[in-house]
Amino acid sequence: MKFYFSAKQIPQLRDLPLRERMIALENAALKMTVPERSLLNVLKLLIIVPVFVFILQASENWIALLWAFLVFLLYPLFIKPLQFSLSAKYLPKEVVQDE
């Protein structure tokens, strides 16, 4: 499985405008299998739950808010490439641009 860090890197979507790339990826994401969706959702939870744990610790240690912010910033760095890579195999070989 090849990792794509941007929707523009996916060969089928390279020449499309942003809005159409996102629509095509959304339609491809709907075709993902249950284990793929479950894996993606579990990984999302593994990133989001520590944010709330750090926020709860903020009453005792204010630096925990900085850690929560840092973990929250890492969310798209891990989830989006995985989501793009899992969805890319469900894209048609050629995506037509709407006029």
Backbone bond lengths (Angstrom), bond angles and torsions (degrees), N, CA, C in turn:
res aa  C-N    CA-C-N  psi(-1)  N-CA   C-N-CA  omega(-1)  CA-C   N-CA-C  phi
1 M - - - 1.452 - - 1.528 108.09 -
2 K 1.307 115.53 127.44 1.450 120.85 179.22 1.530 109.23 -90.54
3 F 1.332 116.19 138.21 1.463 120.57 179.17 1.515 110.27 -91.98
4 Y 1.313 115.23 132.03 1.461 122.24 176.98 1.529 107.74 -113.54
5 F 1.319 116.81 122.41 1.459 120.62 -178.88 1.519 112.27 -90.01
6 S 1.318 116.53 -6.21 1.457 121.98 178.08 1.520 108.05 -148.32
7 A 1.315 116.66 150.28 1.462 120.23 178.48 1.523 110.76 -66.73
8 K 1.308 116.49 -24.13 1.464 120.35 179.90 1.528 111.81 -72.46
9 Q 1.317 118.42 -19.06 1.456 122.14 179.10 1.529 112.97 -78.65
10 I 1.316 117.48 -16.37 1.460 121.08 179.69 1.527 108.06 -73.66
11 P 1.325 118.01 123.82 1.471 120.66 -172.98 1.530 114.63 -56.67
12 Q 1.332 118.22 -38.47 1.463 120.81 -178.73 1.532 112.18 -68.85
13 L 1.330 117.57 -23.09 1.473 121.43 -174.11 1.515 112.97 -107.69
14 R 1.298 117.65 1.54 1.464 121.89 -172.10 1.530 113.69 -55.64
15 D 1.325 118.40 -40.37 1.468 121.37 -173.98 1.528 113.98 -95.52
16 L 1.303 117.95 4.23 1.467 120.88 -177.93 1.523 111.43 -90.88
17 P 1.337 116.19 152.50 1.473 118.86 172.81 1.538 110.32 -68.90
18 L 1.322 115.50 162.93 1.466 121.73 -174.61 1.532 112.48 -54.94
19 R 1.311 116.87 -46.26 1.468 120.37 -176.50 1.529 111.10 -60.61
20 E 1.307 116.81 -42.57 1.464 120.25 -179.12 1.528 111.60 -72.69
21 R 1.323 117.51 -31.95 1.466 120.44 174.76 1.522 110.32 -62.71
22 M 1.332 115.93 -44.21 1.460 119.73 -178.95 1.532 111.40 -66.82
23 I 1.320 117.25 -38.12 1.470 120.30 178.04 1.520 110.15 -65.30
24 A 1.343 116.83 -43.25 1.467 120.58 179.06 1.531 110.96 -63.54
25 L 1.326 117.30 -41.01 1.466 120.32 178.18 1.522 111.94 -67.35
26 E 1.316 116.43 -36.34 1.461 120.00 177.90 1.526 110.48 -64.93
27 N 1.333 116.65 -42.79 1.465 120.14 177.92 1.523 110.96 -65.53
28 A 1.316 117.68 -38.06 1.467 121.26 177.91 1.520 110.53 -67.81
29 A 1.326 117.66 -36.34 1.467 120.89 179.53 1.527 111.14 -65.20
30 L 1.318 116.60 -30.51 1.468 119.89 178.06 1.533 111.31 -68.45
31 K 1.317 117.51 -21.44 1.468 122.10 -178.57 1.534 112.29 -90.49
32 M 1.326 117.96 -3.25 1.463 120.72 -179.86 1.523 109.79 -64.03
33 T 1.327 115.56 149.30 1.456 120.34 179.34 1.533 109.75 -74.39
34 V 1.308 115.29 165.60 1.461 120.70 -179.35 1.532 111.63 -61.85
35 P 1.340 120.00 -43.87 1.475 118.16 178.10 1.530 112.82 -62.63
36 E 1.327 117.35 -35.73 1.468 119.72 178.40 1.523 111.10 -66.96
37 R 1.308 116.34 -44.07 1.474 119.60 177.78 1.517 110.95 -64.73
38 S 1.327 116.33 -39.82 1.469 120.21 179.52 1.525 110.70 -64.05
39 L 1.332 116.92 -43.56 1.457 120.65 177.76 1.523 110.91 -59.52
40 L 1.316 116.43 -45.52 1.460 120.93 179.78 1.532 111.17 -62.81
41 N 1.317 117.17 -42.62 1.468 120.55 179.77 1.522 112.55 -68.15
42 V 1.319 117.81 -37.35 1.473 120.62 177.37 1.521 109.75 -66.04
43 L 1.327 117.47 -41.55 1.466 120.11 177.85 1.527 111.54 -64.36
44 K 1.310 116.59 -36.65 1.471 119.83 176.07 1.528 110.04 -62.68
45 L 1.325 116.42 -43.45 1.464 119.93 179.01 1.523 111.88 -64.02
46 L 1.331 116.55 -37.91 1.462 119.80 179.91 1.524 112.27 -64.85
47 I 1.308 116.96 -21.52 1.462 120.29 177.54 1.527 111.09 -93.12
48 I 1.320 117.32 -37.20 1.469 120.66 -175.26 1.536 112.25 -76.51
49 V 1.325 118.03 -38.90 1.474 120.65 -176.61 1.526 112.47 -59.36
50 P 1.340 120.61 -44.29 1.471 118.53 177.46 1.530 113.76 -60.29
51 V 1.317 117.25 -29.54 1.474 119.30 176.88 1.516 109.71 -59.58
52 F 1.322 116.79 -46.30 1.465 119.77 -179.60 1.528 111.78 -69.68
53 V 1.308 117.15 -33.14 1.478 119.86 176.43 1.524 109.58 -63.90
54 F 1.327 116.90 -43.80 1.464 120.05 177.94 1.527 111.41 -64.45
55 I 1.317 117.54 -37.70 1.471 120.00 178.43 1.527 109.99 -64.85
56 L 1.321 117.52 -39.42 1.468 120.28 178.06 1.530 111.74 -65.43
57 Q 1.312 117.31 -30.41 1.467 120.84 179.48 1.526 112.32 -80.87
58 A 1.316 117.83 -5.85 1.463 121.38 -175.23 1.529 112.69 -64.22
59 S 1.320 118.07 -24.73 1.463 119.19 179.40 1.530 111.58 -67.88
60 E 1.326 117.50 -29.36 1.458 121.26 179.15 1.524 112.62 -95.95
61 N 1.317 116.75 -30.12 1.454 121.14 -173.91 1.531 108.38 -143.61
62 W 1.317 117.16 106.94 1.461 120.15 -175.19 1.526 112.48 -69.21
63 I 1.316 117.85 -19.21 1.464 120.53 178.25 1.531 110.62 -68.45
64 A 1.312 116.80 -19.63 1.465 120.77 176.71 1.527 111.11 -61.01
65 L 1.341 117.11 -29.45 1.470 119.62 176.55 1.529 111.02 -65.96
66 L 1.310 116.52 -36.00 1.462 119.87 176.34 1.524 111.00 -65.59
67 W 1.326 116.40 -40.83 1.458 120.12 177.01 1.528 110.98 -65.19
68 A 1.321 116.34 -39.05 1.471 119.90 177.89 1.520 110.23 -61.94
69 F 1.316 116.62 -42.75 1.458 121.26 178.59 1.530 110.87 -63.90
70 L 1.317 117.29 -41.63 1.459 121.68 179.58 1.529 111.26 -64.25
71 V 1.319 116.65 -45.66 1.468 120.23 178.95 1.524 110.16 -64.09
72 F 1.324 117.05 -37.88 1.458 120.98 179.02 1.531 110.95 -65.56
73 L 1.314 117.43 -34.79 1.464 120.63 177.32 1.531 111.91 -69.95
74 L 1.303 117.15 -28.12 1.466 121.04 179.25 1.523 113.10 -74.75
75 Y 1.314 117.06 -16.83 1.468 122.36 -177.93 1.531 112.57 -51.51
76 P 1.344 119.61 -55.93 1.470 117.64 -178.67 1.528 113.48 -69.12
77 L 1.313 117.84 -24.17 1.464 119.83 179.52 1.526 112.68 -67.88
78 F 1.314 117.11 -27.79 1.458 120.54 179.33 1.522 112.97 -99.43
79 I 1.316 116.88 -40.95 1.459 120.56 -171.95 1.529 112.70 -78.80
80 K 1.321 118.11 -45.64 1.471 120.11 -176.26 1.526 113.38 -60.45
81 P 1.354 120.23 -46.84 1.463 118.25 177.80 1.529 112.86 -60.98
82 L 1.320 116.39 -38.19 1.456 119.43 178.19 1.525 110.95 -67.03
83 Q 1.312 116.62 -41.43 1.466 120.77 178.77 1.531 110.58 -65.03
84 F 1.320 117.71 -43.68 1.467 120.87 177.95 1.524 110.74 -61.71
85 S 1.319 116.61 -42.65 1.464 120.73 -176.91 1.527 111.93 -68.33
86 L 1.327 116.50 -40.32 1.459 119.34 178.65 1.526 111.56 -70.20
87 S 1.319 117.76 -34.59 1.465 121.38 -178.38 1.524 112.75 -79.65
88 A 1.320 117.99 -25.17 1.461 121.62 -173.66 1.527 112.53 -61.26
89 K 1.320 117.05 -33.40 1.466 118.10 -177.95 1.527 113.00 -73.00
90 Y 1.326 117.82 -12.82 1.459 121.42 178.81 1.523 112.56 -98.77
91 L 1.320 116.77 3.43 1.460 120.53 175.99 1.520 109.42 -79.07
92 P 1.335 117.52 144.95 1.465 118.45 174.60 1.526 109.78 -64.81
93 K 1.329 115.98 159.74 1.468 120.29 -178.52 1.519 111.77 -59.05
94 E 1.316 116.36 -35.24 1.463 120.76 177.59 1.518 108.57 -133.34
95 V 1.307 116.92 123.30 1.456 122.25 177.23 1.519 107.10 -99.10
96 V 1.344 116.45 125.45 1.464 120.30 -176.23 1.516 109.40 -87.96
97 Q 1.305 115.72 139.52 1.462 121.85 179.95 1.524 108.77 -82.65
98 D 1.354 116.07 129.14 1.460 121.08 176.30 1.512 109.95 -75.49
99 E 1.291 115.89 140.97 1.478 120.10 179.57 1.502 110.15 -93.49
